[in-house]
Amino acid sequence: MRTLDLDLRTYTDLIWIYKKQTKHSVNFIPTGTTYEVVIHLRDGSETTQSAGAEAVDQALATLAQNCPWIVAGYSEELRKLWSKSPNEFIAQVDARRAEFAAAVSAGAFPAEE
């Protein structure tokens, strides 16, 4: 299984992650499917990395586990919010991160060593 080499600055830059699946065809005959990890960053940029379905799923699971405050998964509602009000989207993620940090400080979650 191929691992992904994602070019990330810091976990605090991560805002929204999801899997993009594109089905390809020639003359209406299916020829395959490609998968990508899509990562939206704090500065409004987007980065993607192509890989097999398993590698993409593993990368998303790892990111979500290490950054439980980020938004993981795709919906049309999330796309619209990101497109129309990226600052609001980012503020919601920042609030989730602050709640998580407070919970860790209060001992609700064990801090990673």
RAVENLIN-V660279 format. One record per backbone hydrogen bond with DSSP energy under -0.5 kcal/mol. CO is the residue of the C=O (numbers start at 1). NH is the residue of the N-H. If there is no record, write none. Layout:
BEGIN
CO,NH
CO,NH
END
This chain:
BEGIN
4,6
6,8
10,13
11,14
13,42
15,71
16,40
17,73
18,38
19,21
20,36
21,23
22,34
24,31
24,32
26,29
28,30
29,26
32,24
34,22
35,51
36,20
36,38
37,39
37,49
38,18
39,47
40,15
40,16
41,44
45,41
47,39
49,37
51,35
52,56
53,57
54,58
55,59
56,60
57,61
58,62
59,63
60,64
61,65
62,66
63,67
67,70
70,72
71,17
75,79
76,80
77,81
78,82
79,83
80,84
81,85
85,89
86,90
87,91
88,92
89,93
90,94
91,95
92,96
93,97
94,98
95,99
96,100
97,101
98,102
99,103
100,104
101,105
102,106
103,108
103,109
104,107
END
